[in-house]
Amino acid sequence: MTVSEFKILVVDDEPVNHQVLANYLSTGNYGVTQALNGRDALRLIETGNKFDLVLLDIMMPRMSGYEVFRKIREKYLPSELTDQIFKLF
């Protein structure tokens, strides 16, 4: 896998955090997709988008990063998530 093929989903309700992460990750030619809340993140995953890394903010309104992760684990078997890494921050 080359660096340019590495797809990252950033889930955070703060646009400033999105900008900081996008600026930092763009130097490594990562494919960055952004979601402003948990529901948008779940929608992206449920529509077939595959990510190598999912960065979840744990303190978002309405649905925390913990809840997003729990919903993903309820829907997908661990074997379906073996190629994905989840990081809560």
Residue pairs with C-beta under 8 A, 6 or more apart in sequence:
1 52
3 28
3 29
3 30
4 29
4 30
4 31
5 31
6 30
6 31
6 52
6 53
7 30
7 31
7 33
7 49
7 50
7 51
7 52
7 53
8 25
8 30
8 31
8 32
8 33
8 51
8 52
8 53
8 54
8 55
9 33
9 34
9 35
9 41
9 44
9 45
9 49
9 51
9 53
9 54
9 55
10 17
10 18
10 21
10 22
10 32
10 33
10 34
10 35
10 55
11 34
11 35
11 36
11 37
11 38
11 40
11 41
11 54
11 55
11 56
11 57
11 60
11 65
11 68
12 18
12 21
12 34
12 36
12 55
12 57
12 60
13 36
13 37
13 57
13 60
13 61
14 57
15 36
17 57
18 34
18 36
21 32
21 55
22 32
22 34
25 32
26 32
33 44
33 49
33 51
35 41
35 44
37 60
37 61
37 62
37 63
38 56
38 60
38 62
38 63
38 64
38 65
38 67
38 68
38 71
39 62
39 63
41 54
41 56
41 68
42 68
42 71
42 72
45 51
45 54
45 72
46 75
50 83
50 84
51 84
52 83
52 84
52 85
53 84
53 85
53 86
53 87
54 84
54 85
54 86
54 87
55 87
55 89
56 65
56 68
56 69
56 86
56 87
56 88
56 89
57 65
57 88
57 89
58 64
58 65
58 66
58 88
58 89
59 65
65 88
65 89
66 88
69 86
69 88
72 81
72 86
73 81
